[in-house]
Amino acid sequence: MQHTPILVVGGSLVGLSTSLFLSWHGVAHIVIDKHPGSSPHPRAMGFTETTLEHYRAVGIADQIPQVPAGTRLRRVTVDSLAGDWKSEQAWTPGEAPVRPSELSPCTGAAIAQDRLEPILRAAAIKRGADCRTSTELIDFRLEQDGVLAQVRDRISGQQYEIGARYLIAADGAASPIREKLGIPRSGVGHLGVLRSVLFYCPGADAFLQRGAQQFTIEQQGYRAFLTTYGDSRWVLMLDGDEDRTGAELQSAIRRALGADLAFEIITTGRWELAGRVADTYRHGPIFLAGDAAHQLPPTRGGFGANTGIDDAWNLAWKLKRVLAGEAAPGLLDTYDAERRPIGWLRHQQTFSRPDYATRAGAAFTPDPLFGNDALEFGQLVRSAAVAGAGPDLPAAAAPGQWIGQPGTRAPHVWLERAGRRMSSLDLFGKDYVLISASETWLAVAGELGLQPVAAGTGIVFPPAQPFGALFGVPPEGATVVRPDGVIGWRSQGAPDGGSIGELVATLMR
Ligand SMILES: Cc1cc2nc3c(=O)[nH]c(=O)nc-3n(C[C@H](O)[C@H](O)[C@H](O)COP(=O)(O)OP(=O)(O)OC[C@H]3O[C@@H](n4cnc5c(N)ncnc54)[C@H](O)[C@@H]3O)c2cc1C
């Protein structure tokens, strides 16, 4: 039997991101996936600024080409790719498909899942991860001090056991782990099945120069959805769970292209369109992450994989601190408290938008829409690891409106430190960081083992965005940012017993 602090089951986008973040935090773990590598039919290709911020923190963003600033996914309704382009649909009605570039040091990436996964895997392994492919979880049982997993090497056929203190189920929407635990899911549920055909067609790439990447094809008696992985691979999505012959697929592709372009079919796929969020993200030592926790259809907000990668970012530092004895085990409860509402927020926002509203059915009550920037940079988390994020606050708001509110992402701004330009986000990642202009607070940070950052002297904020205005903290106050870049606490005044006590409670020591 082998032992590991953490067993990650599932080595796709979320499992590999978890592995990368854990290795970056120096946490030993094993990640297993039953497949030998990435699926030949990629799914995701749109990765948001937040995801790239996490990859930037762990040092791999330079391996992932990012889109030019301001670029967002654009969808148009067309007769065919080469035919009439009729109208463009905004993801959020009334919002232009551009994002102000000052909100993040990253712009997001358009990279196919099967190109990104090898980058994640290699980076995780380089940082010490034990990544095992063709290795399947057969069964598991809860033990007093963790989980005992039975796994099988699918190449040699050898079966063995792995004992783990914690298990992360990143085993996808069908999650055998979640199913065995009997964790129910809620949401709009099953909405249909789509069939896809992936094909290689360099001749179609020229149409991308017109600025759109997603195409709703509408012809008499024919409706489909066409998009590209940006590397001459295109995918055509067809409604309905029908087996189609090679000739039928070729004809469907020709109709969608609307021009005599040479193409070659690579493979086909079958996808369930559904909206489901697990009723809990934690069962004892087991955590659900990614599609195992929330199954959401592909959106232009990138709510599928990106939400799962953000789950991993939230969980990795908490596991690290608890395993290292730096925080009480209760810190791990804040994973469900913080991430499940985000899963719900994204479920509700997905089905309240025109892309999916008609599919959600009459029983679904749409929520008021939040803007694109609010959903990407202005979500609020509430838990015992955040002080002062009450139920009166909205689930999200435009990032500029939060002004340092605990529970929100610390804002990005370009700073100067010792003559070097850096993003404020570069200050965060591994430790709790206390930022203040007050010497007294900086001394308290030292006593509590927090990383002190002297606003105005140690780091220089731009004159138009001074620390106090950006974080909502007066010169005698302080703010504390958690390792995941979320503001955890702030004080408007000089240190006293009450504010220090609240800070210590938030650190969950
Ligand atoms: C057509 C399409 C396009 C999409 N586009 C986007 C996009 O642009 N952006 C975005 O953010 N999201 C997108 N998504 C959603 C995205 O693909 C998923 O959210 C994402 O892949 C989920 O990742 P995951 O790691 O949680 O699960 P999965 O990718 O489903 O991976 C689960 C892994 O677990 C492994 N596994 C399962 N059981 C076992 C076991 N017993 N033992 C060992 N291994 C096991 C599987 O082999 C698999 O590798 C898209 C989805 C579709 C269908």
PDBQT file of the ligand as one rigid body, heavy atoms in Angstrom, charges set to zero:
ROOT
HETATM    1  C1  LIG A 601     -18.051  21.255 -26.261  1.00  0.00    +0.000 C 
HETATM    2  C2  LIG A 601     -17.587  21.830 -24.976  1.00  0.00    +0.000 A 
HETATM    3  C3  LIG A 601     -16.865  23.008 -24.971  1.00  0.00    +0.000 A 
HETATM    4  C4  LIG A 601     -16.430  23.558 -23.765  1.00  0.00    +0.000 A 
HETATM    5  N1  LIG A 601     -15.737  24.727 -23.771  1.00  0.00    +0.000 NA
HETATM    6  C5  LIG A 601     -15.342  25.275 -22.614  1.00  0.00    +0.000 A 
HETATM    7  C6  LIG A 601     -14.572  26.473 -22.595  1.00  0.00    +0.000 A 
HETATM    8  O1  LIG A 601     -14.238  27.026 -23.640  1.00  0.00    +0.000 OA
HETATM    9  N2  LIG A 601     -14.192  26.977 -21.391  1.00  0.00    +0.000 N 
HETATM   10  C7  LIG A 601     -14.523  26.351 -20.227  1.00  0.00    +0.000 A 
HETATM   11  O2  LIG A 601     -14.180  26.875 -19.157  1.00  0.00    +0.000 OA
HETATM   12  N3  LIG A 601     -15.194  25.186 -20.205  1.00  0.00    +0.000 NA
HETATM   13  C8  LIG A 601     -15.617  24.642 -21.370  1.00  0.00    +0.000 A 
HETATM   14  N4  LIG A 601     -16.281  23.460 -21.369  1.00  0.00    +0.000 N 
HETATM   15  C9  LIG A 601     -16.459  22.737 -20.110  1.00  0.00    +0.000 C 
HETATM   16  C10 LIG A 601     -15.162  22.013 -19.753  1.00  0.00    +0.000 C 
HETATM   17  O3  LIG A 601     -14.758  21.180 -20.795  1.00  0.00    +0.000 OA
HETATM   18  C11 LIG A 601     -15.346  21.224 -18.487  1.00  0.00    +0.000 C 
HETATM   19  O4  LIG A 601     -15.883  22.070 -17.500  1.00  0.00    +0.000 OA
HETATM   20  C12 LIG A 601     -14.002  20.691 -17.999  1.00  0.00    +0.000 C 
HETATM   21  O5  LIG A 601     -13.429  19.795 -18.917  1.00  0.00    +0.000 OA
HETATM   22  C13 LIG A 601     -14.194  19.976 -16.679  1.00  0.00    +0.000 C 
HETATM   23  O6  LIG A 601     -12.962  19.518 -16.257  1.00  0.00    +0.000 OA
HETATM   24  P1  LIG A 601     -12.847  18.451 -15.107  1.00  0.00    +0.000 P 
HETATM   25  O7  LIG A 601     -11.388  18.220 -14.958  1.00  0.00    +0.000 OA
HETATM   26  O8  LIG A 601     -13.643  18.869 -13.937  1.00  0.00    +0.000 OA
HETATM   27  O9  LIG A 601     -13.590  17.157 -15.662  1.00  0.00    +0.000 OA
HETATM   28  P2  LIG A 601     -13.289  16.292 -16.956  1.00  0.00    +0.000 P 
HETATM   29  O10 LIG A 601     -12.636  17.109 -17.999  1.00  0.00    +0.000 OA
HETATM   30  O11 LIG A 601     -14.555  15.624 -17.300  1.00  0.00    +0.000 OA
HETATM   31  O12 LIG A 601     -12.237  15.233 -16.466  1.00  0.00    +0.000 OA
HETATM   32  C14 LIG A 601     -12.539  14.201 -15.579  1.00  0.00    +0.000 C 
HETATM   33  C15 LIG A 601     -11.369  13.248 -15.618  1.00  0.00    +0.000 C 
HETATM   34  O13 LIG A 601     -11.564  12.241 -14.620  1.00  0.00    +0.000 OA
HETATM   35  C16 LIG A 601     -11.104  11.015 -15.122  1.00  0.00    +0.000 C 
HETATM   36  N5  LIG A 601     -11.768   9.955 -14.374  1.00  0.00    +0.000 N 
HETATM   37  C17 LIG A 601     -13.090   9.739 -14.229  1.00  0.00    +0.000 A 
HETATM   38  N6  LIG A 601     -13.304   8.652 -13.467  1.00  0.00    +0.000 NA
HETATM   39  C18 LIG A 601     -12.087   8.169 -13.123  1.00  0.00    +0.000 A 
HETATM   40  C19 LIG A 601     -11.652   7.066 -12.345  1.00  0.00    +0.000 A 
HETATM   41  N7  LIG A 601     -12.517   6.218 -11.771  1.00  0.00    +0.000 N 
HETATM   42  N8  LIG A 601     -10.326   6.863 -12.191  1.00  0.00    +0.000 NA
HETATM   43  C20 LIG A 601      -9.430   7.698 -12.765  1.00  0.00    +0.000 A 
HETATM   44  N9  LIG A 601      -9.790   8.751 -13.532  1.00  0.00    +0.000 NA
HETATM   45  C21 LIG A 601     -11.102   8.995 -13.692  1.00  0.00    +0.000 A 
HETATM   46  C22 LIG A 601     -11.472  11.046 -16.591  1.00  0.00    +0.000 C 
HETATM   47  O14 LIG A 601     -10.675  10.180 -17.344  1.00  0.00    +0.000 OA
HETATM   48  C23 LIG A 601     -11.247  12.511 -16.947  1.00  0.00    +0.000 C 
HETATM   49  O15 LIG A 601      -9.957  12.727 -17.475  1.00  0.00    +0.000 OA
HETATM   50  C24 LIG A 601     -16.728  22.902 -22.555  1.00  0.00    +0.000 A 
HETATM   51  C25 LIG A 601     -17.449  21.705 -22.567  1.00  0.00    +0.000 A 
HETATM   52  C26 LIG A 601     -17.887  21.178 -23.764  1.00  0.00    +0.000 A 
HETATM   53  C27 LIG A 601     -18.660  19.893 -23.749  1.00  0.00    +0.000 C 
ENDROOT
TORSDOF 0
